Structures are given as structure tokens and as C-alpha cells.
């Protein structure tokens, strides 16, 4: 996985041509990383930059998701990392999953505290249906608004508050 400053494509729309998860995480954070002399971000192992700070994570497994009930887990794979300030700033987003539960949906990721153990996960963001007026997406794709959870606040070292709006999560579970 390269941690060099990425070349930018005009936007992330080309990633929506195949099933997966398309997400910019938090645009202002990405701009902050890009503004630092030693700021780096990189993706690999199933994740790639789709352009404009948006990352695409490959669909790994949707067999645990029942679209008729709107319940279950859609698993994506990929490794996204941000770093800067001589290594004092380090954020990793690995293997995001969308978990649809009766109480609502959440986006979980591998818990960096226990890396390289991929079994331990945290809830990074709570998810809710996108408001009316969200961009039109290809057939089979959905969009959810994402808000930072308590565990997500820790991932960003308390810089962002609980409930802070993240970039929208666009996803497909159709293989």
C-alpha cells in the first residue's frame, strides 16, 4: 500500500460501476492531510482511491444481508490509512462493514487498537437514510448519511465531536 500523495481524478463516480462501498470518510480531514508537508494517505488490499478523496472498497461478502428485510451485514474489504505530523497523526480504516440492525444501521471497521487482529471491530459511524435530494445513483446502489460514534471520536483523537457528519456512504451489495 502506497502512502504517497495520490493523483486525483475528477470525481469518484467511476467507482460506482462495480459493487462495493464508495466513501470519502470526511472531506475536511482529507483536505487537512493533503495540506500538511508530510501528510500522506494511501489505500490497498481491496481499497483504492476513486478520485477527489473518495475511496472504493471492494465487496467481500453480502451473504449475511437480506435486502427484503433490510437486515444483516454487508462486508467490504480494503485498507485506508492517513498519516502526518511526523507519525503523530495516524488513522486507519480497514474492512468497513455496514451492519443493518433493528435499532438502525452502523458502519464498523477493524479496531486499530488490536491490529493486526481483524476480528475485533468498532462502530465508527451510525448510518441513516440520506435526505431527499441525494444524488441519483446507479441501479442497485444506496446512500446513507454517516455520523461519528463515540468510538469514531476516539479514532480521530477527539478532534471531531460525537454525531459529527461524515461524508455520505454509497454502497452496493449486488455481486
N, C-alpha and C positions, 0 to 999 in steps of 0.2 A: 504494500500500500504506500503510495507516494504522499508525502506531507508537503509537497511544494505548492506554491500558489497556483491554483488551477487556471486554465484558459477558460474563458466564459463564452458560452453560446448565447444567442439572443434570449431564449426563454426555455422553460422546462417542458414544453408541450410535447416534444418528440418522445418523451419517456412514456406517454400515455398510449403508445401504440402496442404495448405488450402488458400482460398482467403484472401487477406489483404495487408498491407504495411509493408515491411521489410526495416529497416533503422538503421544505426549506428550513425546518426547525424554527429558527427565529431570525428573520431578515436583519434586524438591527444588530444582533450578535455577530452574524456573518460579516456585516459591514465593519464592525469593530475589529474583528480578527484580521480582515483584509487591510485595515488601516495601520496595523502595527508593523514596524520594520521586520520583526521576526515572527509575525503571525502566519500560521500555516493551518491548512485544513486538507484532509485527504480522505479518500474512500477506497474500499476494496472488499474482497471476499463476498461479492454479491451486491455491493453498493457502488454507484458511480455518479459523478456529477452530471446532471442533465442540462445544466446551463442556468445562469442567473442565480446561482446559490441554491438551487433546488437539487435534491439528491433523489435518485431512484434506487429502491431496494427491491430485489427480485422476490417473487412469490415463492415461498418454500413449501407450505402445506396449508390447504384450506379444507382438508377432510373433516376437521372438527367444527366447521361452521355450517349452520343450517340457515340458508337465506330465507326460506319460507317462515321460519320462526324469528329470524333476526337475532339468533343466539349462537354462541360458540366463539372459537378462536381462529383468526387468520394469521398465519405465521409468515413473516418475511425474513430475508437474510441479508446481511451486509454489515460492514464496519465503517463508521464515520467518526473521525477524530478531529478535534480542534486543539491548537496549542499556541502559546505565546508567552510573553514576559519571561523569557529565558527558561521556559518549562514550568513556571509557577502557575500558569493557567493551563489546564488540561481537562477537556470534556470529551467523553466518548459515548456514542450512541450505537449500540450493537444489537442486531437482530430484533428490530421492532415487531411487536405483535399487537394486533387490535383484538381486544377481548370484549365481546358483546355479552353483557350480563343483564339480569332482570333489573338491577338498580341503575344501569347505564353502561356506557362503553368507556374503556380506558385504553391508553397506549402504554404497553410495558416494554422495557428494554432490559438487557443483561445488567446486573448490578456490578458496577466497576469496582466496588469495594472488595469483591470476591473474585475478580478476574484472575485467571482465565476460566473459572468455573462458569459455564453458560447456563446452568440450571437455576441459579439464583437470579431473580428478576425484581425490578421495582416498577411501580406505577409512575411514569414520567408525566403523563398528561391525562386529564379527563376529557372525554370527547362528547360532542353534542352535534345534532344535525346543523348543517350550515344554514344561515338565514336565506330567505328568498332573495333572489338576485345574484346568487353564486354563479360563477361562470358555467357555461354549458360544457359538459364533459362527454367523452365518447361512451357509447353503449357499454354497460357493464361496470362503469366507474361511478364511485360515490365520493362525496366530500364531507368532511366533518371538521367542525371548529375544535381547536385544542387549547386547553388551559392548563397551566402549570399546577401540579400537585405539590404536596409538602415534600415528597421525595425528590421531585423535579427541582424545587427550590434549592435543595442541597447539591444537586448535580451542577447547578450554576453558581454555587458558593454564596447563595443568599443575595445575589445581585438583582434578581427578579422576584417579585412578590407572589405569594400564593394566589392562584387564579389569573395570573398574567396571561394575556392572549398570546399564543404562539402562532406560527404560520399554519394555514389550513392543511389538513391531511387528506390527500387524494389517494384512493385505493381501488383495487380490483381484486376479486377472488376467482375470477374465471380463468381457468388454465387453457 
